[in-house]
Amino acid sequence: MLARHSSVWLIPRHGTVATASVGGVLDCTTYSRLRDRLLEFAADARDGVVIDIDRLELRDPALVRVFALVALRAGDWPAVPFALVTDRPEQRAVLTARADRNVPVYRDHAAAQAALARPSRRRAGKALDRSPRTSVRARGFVEGVCAEWLVPELAEDAVLVATEFVENALRHTDSALRLRIELRRDGLGVSVSDGSERPAVLREGLDVLETGLGLRLVSKVAKRWGSSRLRSGGKVVWAVLARR
């Protein structure tokens, strides 16, 4: 009977690293909701994610795997480290027993944020208006950034990815767009965010966004790509190109 009344919540905090507190009950009825809220929160992060679970009841210890799943997804996009904070001995015992190298656990926020500190990656972003020249402006921006960052060998693929993402968003949404480029240790990230929550999905034999071979080409040139909902609303479609 308790399971029917279970709930889980997330409260964001302000700071350089994306930090939030979660509370309520983690059980089979709330697992999916917590997973989705954490993934949406992480998709907006820029330098790292720290989640305080002091007020979360771990009713089924096996379900703490939700944190490993979110950490792996955050490692793809937005490619930031993920950590937990709790000062409760029983929680630390559960998490230690089911340890995952992708999910470090710290006693307080200061320790977590110090551990997650890393050299800033290079970032560039551009808001795109909706016009017949939007794709042209996006291509020019990507080419200029790749030249400035001395990665011209990635420019062709980055332009292809940005063009497909922008044209998809123009065709299937009526919201503002934002293009973002990030130079990481493992590659070059290209993303376009918009106000629609409809995901970009590639299915066998069919490009759901009806763009011909667009997403198929992206899947061939990118090391990883995906579509993530944003806590702030809408989604971000992203890809990572391997550095040669």
Residue pairs with C-beta under 8 A, 6 or more apart in sequence:
2 25
3 27
3 28
3 29
4 29
6 24
6 25
6 27
6 29
6 30
6 59
7 24
7 25
7 30
8 22
8 23
8 24
8 25
8 26
8 30
8 33
8 34
8 37
8 56
9 22
9 23
9 24
10 20
10 21
10 22
10 34
10 37
10 38
10 41
11 20
11 21
11 22
11 23
12 18
12 19
12 20
12 41
12 231
13 19
13 20
13 21
15 113
16 47
16 113
17 45
17 47
17 48
17 49
17 50
17 112
17 113
17 116
18 41
18 42
18 44
18 45
18 46
18 47
18 48
18 49
18 50
18 80
19 49
19 50
19 51
19 52
19 109
19 113
20 41
20 49
20 50
20 51
20 52
21 51
21 52
21 53
21 54
21 55
22 34
22 37
22 38
22 51
22 52
22 53
22 55
22 56
23 54
23 55
23 56
24 30
24 55
24 56
24 57
25 56
25 57
25 59
26 34
26 56
26 57
26 58
26 59
26 60
26 63
26 64
26 66
27 59
27 60
27 63
28 60
28 63
31 63
31 66
34 66
35 66
35 69
35 70
36 229
37 231
38 51
38 66
38 67
38 70
39 70
39 73
39 74
39 228
39 229
40 228
40 229
40 230
40 231
41 49
41 231
42 49
42 70
42 73
42 74
42 78
42 80
42 82
43 77
43 78
43 228
43 229
43 230
43 231
43 236
44 78
44 230
44 231
44 232
45 74
45 78
45 80
46 78
46 80
46 123
47 80
47 116
47 118
47 120
48 80
48 81
48 82
48 83
48 113
48 116
48 118
49 74
49 80
49 81
49 82
49 83
50 83
50 84
50 85
50 106
50 109
50 112
50 113
50 116
51 67
51 82
51 83
51 84
51 85
52 84
52 85
52 86
52 109
53 84
53 85
53 86
53 91
54 85
54 86
54 87
54 88
54 91
56 91
58 64
58 91
58 94
61 94
61 97
61 98
62 98
64 94
64 95
64 98
65 98
65 100
67 82
67 84
67 95
67 100
67 103
68 100
68 102
68 103
70 82
71 82
71 100
71 102
71 103
72 102
73 228
74 80
74 81
74 82
75 81
75 82
75 102
76 224
76 226
76 240
77 189
77 191
77 224
77 226
77 228
77 236
77 238
77 240
78 182
78 189
78 238
79 182
79 184
79 186
79 189
79 240
81 116
81 118
82 102
82 103
83 103
83 104
83 105
83 106
83 112
83 115
83 116
84 95
84 103
84 104
84 105
84 106
84 112
85 105
85 106
85 107
85 108
85 109
85 112
86 92
86 95
86 105
86 107
87 107
87 108
92 105
95 103
95 105
96 105
104 112
104 115
106 112
106 115
121 182
121 183
121 184
121 185
122 149
122 182
122 183
123 180
123 181
123 182
123 183
124 141
124 145
124 180
124 181
124 182
125 178
125 179
125 180
125 181
126 137
126 138
126 141
126 178
126 179
126 180
127 176
127 177
127 178
128 134
128 137
128 138
128 166
128 176
128 177
128 178
128 179
129 176
130 170
130 174
130 176
130 177
134 166
134 170
134 177
135 163
135 166
135 167
135 170
138 162
138 163
138 166
138 179
139 159
139 162
139 163
141 162
141 179
141 181
142 155
142 158
142 159
142 162
142 179
142 181
142 190
143 155
143 159
145 181
146 152
146 154
146 155
146 158
146 181
146 188
147 155
149 183
151 183
151 188
151 243
153 244
154 188
154 241
154 243
154 244
157 221
157 222
157 241
158 181
158 188
158 190
158 241
160 217
160 218
160 221
161 190
161 218
161 221
161 222
161 225
161 239
161 241
162 179
162 190
162 192
164 211
164 214
164 215
164 217
164 218
165 179
165 190
165 191
165 192
165 200
165 218
165 237
165 239
166 177
166 179
166 192
167 211
167 214
168 192
168 200
168 209
168 211
168 214
168 215
168 237
169 175
169 177
169 192
169 194
169 196
169 237
170 177
171 209
171 210
171 211
172 196
172 198
172 209
173 194
173 195
173 196
173 198
175 194
175 195
175 196
175 234
176 194
176 195
177 192
177 193
177 194
178 192
178 193
178 194
179 190
179 191
179 192
180 189
180 190
180 191
180 192
180 193
181 188
181 189
181 190
182 188
182 189
182 191
183 189
184 240
186 223
186 240
186 242
186 243
187 223
187 240
187 241
187 242
187 243
188 240
188 241
188 243
189 238
189 239
189 240
189 241
190 238
190 239
190 240
190 241
191 236
191 237
191 238
191 239
192 236
192 237
193 230
193 234
193 235
193 236
193 237
194 234
194 235
195 233
195 234
196 234
196 235
197 229
197 233
197 234
197 235
198 235
199 227
199 229
199 235
200 208
200 209
200 215
200 227
200 235
200 237
201 208
201 209
201 227
202 208
202 215
202 216
202 219
207 213
207 214
207 215
207 216
209 215
218 225
218 239
219 225
221 241
222 239
222 240
222 241
223 240
223 241
223 242
224 239
224 240
225 237
225 238
225 239
225 240
226 237
226 238
226 239
227 235
227 236
227 237
227 238
228 235
228 236
228 238
229 235
230 236
